[in-house]
Amino acid sequence: MNPTRAAHRGRQLAQKLMVDHCSITRQGRPVVDPMTGKETPGRTGVYLGPCRITNEQSFGHDEESAGATLAVERVTLHLPLGTATVAVNDRVEITGSFNPGLVGRKYRIAYLASTSFAMETKYTIEEVN
C-alpha cells in the first residue's frame, strides 16, 4: 500500500468526522471603549470552521488557584490538517456541535501535537471560563 495515498484517504475520512464547528482566537491589541476609556484585551481571529472534540486522551487533575482547588480536564481538539496556525494559549469556542452540550464551551490550547503521516491536526485543550 502506498503510504501517501493511504494518508490522503485517512485525511478525507478524518474530515468527515468533524461535525462540530469552532472559532479560534488569539490575544491581540487592546481595545479602548470610546465611552469609558477602559482598555480591554482584544482578540484576533485565527480559525473558523469544522472541528471535532474528543476525550479519549483526557485526564483530570486538581490545581490550586488563589487558595481554591479546581478540577481541570484535558480533551483533544481535531482540525483539518494544514488549515490553521494555532498556538499555545489561543482560545477555542465551540460554535456548533452534534452534541448541543458542547456549544458555547470555551477552551485554551494547552499543547500542540505533531506526527508523521498525520490525518488531522490535534491539540490538547483545557476548558476555561
VOPAGU-2260 file (C-alpha; in pm, 1 decimal, decimal comma):
REM VOPAGU-2260
SITE   aa  ch    i         X         Y         Z
SITE  MET   A    0       0,0       0,0       0,0
SITE  ASN   A    1     125,0     346,7     -88,1
SITE  PRO   A    2     161,4     540,2     243,2
SITE  THR   A    3      99,7     876,1      76,8
SITE  ARG   A    4    -224,8     756,1     -78,9
SITE  ALA   A    5    -332,4     594,8     249,8
SITE  ALA   A    6    -259,9     917,6     440,3
SITE  HIS   A    7    -462,5    1120,6     190,1
SITE  ARG   A    8    -759,0     881,7     225,8
SITE  GLY   A    9    -723,8     894,4     604,1
SITE  ARG   A   10    -736,9    1275,5     596,1
SITE  GLN   A   11   -1058,0    1264,8     393,7
SITE  LEU   A   12   -1216,9    1024,9     642,5
SITE  ALA   A   13   -1097,1    1230,7     941,2
SITE  GLN   A   14   -1260,2    1543,8     798,2
SITE  LYS   A   15   -1592,4    1361,1     761,1
SITE  LEU   A   16   -1590,7    1309,8    1139,2
SITE  MET   A   17   -1550,9    1683,0    1204,0
SITE  VAL   A   18   -1918,3    1757,3    1266,5
SITE  ASP   A   19   -1854,1    2036,2    1518,1
SITE  HIS   A   20   -1763,7    2398,0    1439,1
SITE  CYS   A   21   -1532,3    2623,4    1632,6
SITE  SER   A   22   -1379,1    2967,2    1641,6
SITE  ILE   A   23   -1015,9    3008,7    1747,0
SITE  THR   A   24    -881,5    3347,2    1854,2
SITE  ARG   A   25    -552,2    3484,8    1982,3
SITE  GLN   A   26    -488,3    3777,0    2213,3
SITE  GLY   A   27    -446,4    4086,5    2001,8
SITE  ARG   A   28    -409,9    4457,5    2051,9
SITE  PRO   A   29    -604,0    4609,8    2340,7
SITE  VAL   A   30    -937,6    4771,7    2259,7
SITE  VAL   A   31   -1033,3    5102,8    2420,0
SITE  ASP   A   32   -1401,2    5171,3    2488,3
SITE  PRO   A   33   -1463,5    5522,9    2347,9
SITE  MET   A   34   -1732,8    5593,2    2608,8
SITE  THR   A   35   -1545,5    5485,6    2922,2
SITE  GLY   A   36   -1183,8    5492,4    2808,5
SITE  LYS   A   37   -1145,0    5147,2    2963,4
SITE  GLU   A   38    -896,1    4919,2    2791,1
SITE  THR   A   39    -982,7    4552,3    2739,0
SITE  PRO   A   40    -781,4    4274,6    2574,2
SITE  GLY   A   41    -854,6    4239,5    2204,6
SITE  ARG   A   42    -882,4    3908,2    2018,5
SITE  THR   A   43    -770,1    3827,4    1663,0
SITE  GLY   A   44    -935,9    3551,7    1461,3
SITE  VAL   A   45    -710,8    3254,2    1380,9
SITE  TYR   A   46    -956,7    2988,0    1256,3
SITE  LEU   A   47   -1328,2    2945,9    1194,5
SITE  GLY   A   48   -1454,7    2614,3    1065,5
SITE  PRO   A   49   -1507,3    2242,9    1121,6
SITE  CYS   A   50   -1352,9    2060,0    1415,1
SITE  ARG   A   51   -1404,6    1762,5    1642,1
SITE  ILE   A   52   -1377,4    1731,7    2019,1
SITE  THR   A   53   -1276,8    1401,1    2176,0
SITE  ASN   A   54   -1172,3    1291,6    2519,8
SITE  GLU   A   55   -1009,1     954,4    2457,1
SITE  GLN   A   56    -685,2    1104,8    2587,2
SITE  SER   A   57    -843,9    1314,4    2857,1
SITE  PHE   A   58    -743,9    1310,4    3217,9
SITE  GLY   A   59    -849,4    1517,7    3510,9
SITE  HIS   A   60    -636,4    1668,5    3781,2
SITE  ASP   A   61    -673,6    1926,0    4054,4
SITE  GLU   A   62    -492,2    2257,9    4050,5
SITE  GLU   A   63    -460,0    2518,8    4320,5
SITE  SER   A   64    -559,8    2872,2    4224,1
SITE  ALA   A   65    -594,1    3155,4    4474,4
SITE  GLY   A   66    -644,2    2902,1    4751,5
SITE  ALA   A   67    -919,4    2710,4    4570,5
SITE  THR   A   68    -889,1    2365,2    4417,8
SITE  LEU   A   69   -1006,5    2349,8    4057,4
SITE  ALA   A   70   -1072,3    2033,7    3855,9
SITE  VAL   A   71    -905,5    2050,0    3514,4
SITE  GLU   A   72    -999,2    1812,7    3231,7
SITE  ARG   A   73    -797,6    1800,0    2912,4
SITE  VAL   A   74    -956,0    1693,5    2588,2
SITE  THR   A   75    -843,2    1684,8    2226,1
SITE  LEU   A   76    -936,6    1930,3    1950,7
SITE  HIS   A   77    -907,5    1794,5    1595,6
SITE  LEU   A   78    -877,1    2031,4    1297,3
SITE  PRO   A   79    -829,8    1960,3     926,9
SITE  LEU   A   80    -460,8    1919,1     852,2
SITE  GLY   A   81    -290,0    2243,7     749,7
SITE  THR   A   82    -590,2    2472,9     797,4
SITE  ALA   A   83    -473,7    2691,4    1083,0
SITE  THR   A   84    -168,5    2830,2    1255,3
SITE  VAL   A   85    -273,7    2761,8    1610,8
SITE  ALA   A   86     -51,4    2843,3    1909,7
SITE  VAL   A   87     -43,3    2755,7    2278,1
SITE  ASN   A   88    -282,3    2982,6    2476,1
SITE  ASP   A   89    -509,8    3051,3    2177,1
SITE  ARG   A   90    -876,9    3035,9    2278,1
SITE  VAL   A   91   -1132,0    2797,4    2125,3
SITE  GLU   A   92   -1508,8    2839,1    2137,9
SITE  ILE   A   93   -1740,3    2566,0    2013,7
SITE  THR   A   94   -1995,9    2744,8    1794,7
SITE  GLY   A   95   -2187,6    2440,9    1667,0
SITE  SER   A   96   -2194,4    2073,2    1753,4
SITE  PHE   A   97   -2370,6    1742,0    1705,1
SITE  ASN   A   98   -2366,0    1744,0    2088,6
SITE  PRO   A   99   -2562,3    2054,5    2198,5
SITE  GLY   A  100   -2388,0    2042,1    2537,4
SITE  LEU   A  101   -2060,6    2149,3    2371,7
SITE  VAL   A  102   -2197,6    2466,1    2210,5
SITE  GLY   A  103   -2063,3    2775,3    2385,9
SITE  ARG   A  104   -1790,4    2590,3    2574,5
SITE  LYS   A  105   -1453,4    2763,5    2579,4
SITE  TYR   A  106   -1108,3    2609,8    2586,4
SITE  ARG   A  107    -740,9    2707,4    2586,0
SITE  ILE   A  108    -486,0    2541,9    2358,4
SITE  ALA   A  109    -250,6    2369,8    2604,6
SITE  TYR   A  110     -34,3    2153,9    2379,3
SITE  LEU   A  111      36,1    2114,1    2007,7
SITE  ALA   A  112      82,8    1757,4    1884,4
SITE  SER   A  113     250,5    1653,6    1559,7
SITE  THR   A  114     318,7    1317,8    1395,4
SITE  SER   A  115     434,8    1173,3    1066,1
SITE  PHE   A  116     151,5    1079,9     828,9
SITE  ALA   A  117     -96,2    1289,1    1027,2
SITE  MET   A  118    -461,1    1253,4     929,6
SITE  GLU   A  119    -557,6    1572,7    1111,1
SITE  THR   A  120    -401,7    1826,3    1345,0
SITE  LYS   A  121    -457,3    1750,9    1714,9
SITE  TYR   A  122    -434,4    1989,7    2006,3
SITE  THR   A  123    -470,2    1918,6    2376,6
SITE  ILE   A  124    -713,3    2174,2    2517,7
SITE  GLU   A  125    -829,3    2274,9    2867,1
SITE  GLU   A  126   -1170,9    2416,1    2944,3
SITE  VAL   A  127   -1172,9    2778,0    3066,8
SITE  ASN   A  128   -1444,4    3014,3    3186,9
